[in-house]
Amino acid sequence: MVNGGIVRMQGTVKGQFTVSTKSEYQPALWEEQNVWSYKCWCYKKKLVKIQDEGYKGGSVFLDNDITYNTNPLTNPNSTDLLGIVSEGDVMITDNAANNSDIKIHASIFSQNGGFGAENYDTRPIAGKIELLGGIIQDTRRAVGTFSGSTTNHGFDKRYRYDERFLLVSPPHFPGTGSYEIISWFE
């Protein structure tokens, strides 16, 4: 958990994790195989780099692809899961790595912001966002500009819900709990 700071993410996820910028949100950020340090949460590749720059509300920047080690689309037995919880925005960084497509395997929760792309209206056409997961947001943010079905700037969208989230979620990811049928009429 980063208290109101900025989280920058990229890499491969092996296991089940939730990354959070919420001050009152208290996820378990470490498990036996993970290493936690003040400046970097490291597992195999540098997965999350933390910079506390005093950014109010905390935001997450996606600096490059974030993918599961085992893709559930090709292997339905994958147990890799990622939750991204932000008090502010979750933004695709305007950088060279994101100028031709970005793959995001995660469920994204933005309590007081939204999911979008930096400089969506001025960056060159950047390919597509291939999102496998879900988006829960307070405010819809733009990822590109369009004229009919033609992209003028930014990204096209290829969003696919990860159906595993119907039954499981990353550890400490916000949820609705369970529903109970209290009456049934036919």
Long-range contacts (C-beta under 8 A, 24 or more apart in sequence): 1-25, 1-26, 1-27, 1-29, 2-50, 2-52, 2-58, 3-58, 4-54, 4-55, 4-56, 4-57, 4-58, 4-87, 5-50, 5-51, 5-52, 5-53, 5-54, 5-55, 5-58, 6-50, 6-51, 6-52, 6-53, 6-55, 6-58, 6-59, 6-60, 6-61, 7-48, 7-49, 7-50, 7-58, 7-59, 7-60, 7-61, 7-86, 8-48, 8-49, 8-50, 8-51, 8-60, 8-61, 8-63, 8-93, 9-47, 9-48, 9-49, 9-60, 9-61, 9-62, 9-63, 9-66, 9-84, 10-45, 10-46, 10-47, 10-62, 10-63, 10-64, 10-65, 10-66, 10-97, 11-44, 11-45, 11-46, 11-47, 11-64, 11-65, 11-66, 12-44, 12-45, 12-47, 12-66, 12-67, 12-68, 12-69, 13-47, 13-66, 13-67, 13-68, 13-69, 13-80, 13-81, 13-82, 13-105, 13-106, 14-43, 14-44, 14-68, 14-69, 14-70, 14-80, 15-43, 15-79, 15-80, 16-79, 16-80, 16-81, 16-82, 16-170, 16-171, 17-81, 17-82, 17-83, 17-170, 17-171, 18-82, 18-83, 18-84, 18-85, 18-170, 18-171, 18-172, 18-173, 19-48, 19-60, 19-82, 19-83, 19-84, 19-85, 20-85, 20-86, 20-172, 21-57, 21-58, 21-59, 21-60, 21-85, 21-86, 21-87, 21-88, 22-58, 22-85, 22-86, 22-87, 22-111, 23-58, 23-87, 25-85, 25-87, 25-172, 25-174, 26-172, 27-85, 27-171, 27-172, 27-173, 28-171, 28-172, 55-88, 56-88, 57-87, 57-88, 57-112, 57-113, 58-86, 58-87, 58-88, 59-86, 59-87, 59-88, 59-89, 59-90, 59-91, 59-113, 60-84, 60-86, 60-88, 60-89, 60-90, 60-91, 61-91, 61-92, 61-93, 61-118, 62-90, 62-91, 62-92, 62-93, 62-98, 62-102, 62-104, 63-93, 63-95, 63-97, 63-98, 64-95, 64-97, 64-98, 64-102, 65-97, 65-102, 65-103, 65-104, 66-103, 66-104, 66-105, 66-106, 67-103, 67-104, 67-105, 68-105, 68-132, 71-105, 71-132, 72-132, 72-162, 72-164, 73-132, 73-160, 78-164, 80-105, 81-107, 81-164, 81-168, 81-169, 81-170, 82-106, 82-107, 82-133, 82-170, 83-107, 83-109, 83-169, 83-170, 83-171, 83-172, 83-173, 84-108, 84-109, 85-109, 85-111, 85-173, 85-174, 86-110, 86-111, 86-113, 87-111, 87-112, 87-113, 88-112, 88-113, 89-113, 89-114, 89-115, 89-116, 89-141, 90-114, 90-115, 90-116, 90-137, 91-115, 91-116, 91-117, 91-118, 91-141, 92-116, 92-117, 92-118, 92-129, 92-143, 92-155, 93-118, 94-118, 94-119, 94-123, 98-126, 99-123, 99-124, 99-126, 99-127, 100-126, 100-127, 101-126, 101-127, 101-128, 101-129, 101-130, 102-126, 102-127, 102-129, 102-130, 102-155, 103-130, 103-132, 104-129, 104-130, 104-131, 104-132, 104-133, 105-131, 105-132, 105-133, 105-162, 106-131, 106-133, 107-133, 107-134, 107-135, 107-136, 107-162, 107-165, 107-169, 107-170, 107-173, 108-133, 108-134, 108-135, 108-136, 108-137, 109-136, 109-137, 109-173, 109-174, 110-135, 110-136, 110-137, 110-138, 110-139, 111-138, 112-138, 113-137, 113-138, 113-139, 113-141, 114-138, 114-139, 114-140, 114-141, 115-141, 115-143, 116-141, 116-142, 116-143, 117-141, 117-142, 117-143, 117-144, 117-154, 117-155, 119-154, 120-144, 120-145, 120-153, 120-154, 120-155, 121-145, 121-153, 121-154, 122-153, 123-153, 123-154, 124-153, 125-151, 125-152, 125-153, 125-154, 126-154, 126-155, 127-155, 127-156, 128-155, 128-156, 128-157, 128-158, 129-155, 129-156, 129-157, 129-158, 129-159, 130-158, 130-160, 131-157, 131-158, 131-159, 131-160, 132-160, 132-162, 133-161, 133-162, 133-165, 134-161, 134-162, 134-165, 135-159, 136-174
